[in-house]
Amino acid sequence: MQNEAFPAINETIGARVGAARKELGLTLSQLSAQCLLSESFLSRLERGQASASIANLLQICAALQFDISELFVGLQGNGLKTRIAVHRESDRDLAVVETTGYRWRCVGGGNLQDDMEVFYLVFPKDERMESFVSHPGQEHCFVISGEVIFEVADESHHLGAGDGIYIDSVLPHRARNCGASEAHVLMTVSASNNTQAAFDWWRPAQGVTKQPVLRAGKGGNADE
């Protein structure tokens, strides 16, 4: 999603990402494979034609062995808090989480001083997250269509279209499709106060072995 408010910031960040990639001798394809973001998105980012969320930039910087703070040197005074950003239906480039097949894109927030990020997620029918995840902040999952099982700590909740769940993101959690077709979900995630934290909801929580106790919500009965 292009942030129309700060095109110069997008251009500067993109140029710095491109320079760091070239310094390591990586192709766009190689960087894409390492950070799990699409090659077309990375190309547009480097050309200043797309903005990236903090979660995306952390993924990119980890692959480039680059301190994320270096991307923002000299930019803090330019106002890295979204004032107005319009998302269009035509912005359909979905990144793929290779380990799960989930597709997603950021549809709101994600700049350095923003308080939240909003993600549109597509859960394929036959894929699932194997690991629980944990990160600072809070999040809300709203099911647009389909059915998902949302597991949180030792609980599990069956959510159908129109259902939602709000959680403390520090609690180990994961979600999976449990319906007969793709599930489409809107996920709102609060940003961590520590911008250096590894902020993305696919980060595995260490040592989580509990099997959740399934509880049915109004979206339907539990399938386990």
N, C-alpha and C positions, 0 to 999 in steps of 0.2 A: 504494500500500500504506500503510495507516494505521500509524504508529508508536505502539503502545499505551503505550510507556514514558513518552513526553514529550508529552502532548496540549497542554499550555500553550505549549510551544515551537512546535508546529505552528500554533497559533492566532496567536501573535505574528508569526511569519514570514509567515503568510498575510495578516494584516492589513497588514503593511508592503508586501507585494507589491501588494495591492489599492490602497493609498494611492498608491504610486508610479505605478501604471497610470492611476488617475483624474487624478493631477496632470498627466500627459501628454495626457489627453483621449482615451485609447485604450479601445475596447470590448474585451470578452473575445475576440470574434471576430478583431479586428485583432491583438491580442497573440498569439493562437493561430497566426495566419498567419506572424508574424514569428519566433516562437521554436520552431515546429514541434512544439508540444505540443497535445493536444486541448483544446477549449474546456471540455468537461465536467471534465477533470482540473484545469484552471486555476481553474474555479469552485469545486471542492471544496477546492483548495489555499487559496484566499483565505478560505474559510469555516472553515479549520482542520480540515477533514474528511479531508485527505490530506497525507502528507509527501512531500517532494521530495528527490531525490538532489542532491549537489553539482553533478553534470553538468547536471541540469535547472535548478537555480538559476542556474548560469552562463549558460545559454541565455536564461532569463527576464530576468536582469539586463542582459545585452547588449542585448536588445530594448528594455528600459526605460531604458538609459543610466544604470544605477544600480550603485553599488559594492556588490558582494556582501557585503563586511564589515559594511555598514550593517544588513544583515538580522539580524546576530548580536550587535549591541551590547547589552550587559547580559545576554546569555544564556550566555556562556562558562562561567560558574560553575554552570550547571544540568546539566552533564554531557552534552555533545553527542557521546557515543559510545554506540552501540547496545549495550544489555545483553541485552534479549530483544525480538524483533520477529517476529510470526507472520504468514506469508503464507498467504492462503486461495485456493483455486481460484476462488472467487467474485470475486476481485479481477482482473477480466478486461479492464479498460480499457487498451487498447494505444495508445500514441502512434504516430504515423505520421511517418516521415522522408519529407517530400514529394518530395525529389529522387530517391528510390530506390523508394518504395513499401514499404520495410521497416517492419514493425511491432514494437514493443518495449515492455517495461515493466521497471522495477527491481523485483526480488523479494528483495533483501537488501542491507544496508549503505546507504551514501550519506550518513550524517550527518557532521558536520564532522570529527570525530576518528576515524571508522572507517578501517580499514586497507584495505578492499576494497569493491567493489560487485558485485552479481550481477544480470545482465540476462537476461531471456527474450526471444529474438528469433525472429521469423518472417520468412523470406526468401521472397517470392513467386516464382512460377515464371519470370516473364518480365521481371524487373527486375534491375538490377545497379548497384553503385557505380561511377561513372566515375572518381573520384579516389582515389588512395592517401591514407591518413591516418597521422598520427604524433602521439604524445603521451607524456608521461612515464609510467613505471611498467612493469608486466608484465601479461600477460593469458593466460587459458586459454579456448579455445573447445572445447566438447564438443557433438557432434552427437547430438541426441535422435532425430531421424528425418529422412529425406531425404538429399540429397547436396549438398555445397558444395565449391567450389574456394577455398582460402585462399591468397592470394598474399602473400609476405613478401619484401621486397627483391627479389632476382633469382631467388627460388625460388617454386614453386607446388605445392600439395599437394591431392590429391583425398581428401576425407574423407567417409566414409559413417556410418550410424548406429552409435554406439558408439566412433567414432574421436574423437580430440582433438588439439589442438596448443597448445603453450605457447611464448610468444614474448616478447622484449623489445619493448615497445610503441613504443620510439623508432624501430625499424625501420619504414619505410613499408610499410603493409599494407592489404589490402582483402579482401572475401569476396563470393562470389556463388553463387547456386543453380545447380547444373548437372544437376539431376535432372528427373524427369517430373512432380513435384508440389511443394508447398510444403516448405521445409526448416525444421525447428525446432531451435534452438540455445540452449545455455546458455553465457553468456559471463561469466567472472569476471575483473574488472579491479582491479588494485591502485591505490589512491589515491595521487596525487602528494603529496610532503611539502610542496609549496608550494600552499596552498589558493587562491592567487590565480591559479594557472596555468589556462589554458584547457583544462579536463579533459573531453574527450568524444571518443569514437573516430571521430566523423565529421569532425573538423577536418582539412582537406586539408594534406598535406605539400607544401612548396613545391619546385618544380623537379624533380619525380620523373617521369622519362620512360622508365625501363628497362622492357622487356618481360620478364616472368618466364619462367624455364625450368620447364616443367611436370614434376612428379614424381608418380607414382601412389603412393597409400598403399594400405592393405589394403582401403579402402572401394571400390576399383574401379580400372579403368584410366583414364588421362587421356583427356579428350575433345577435347584440342587437340594 
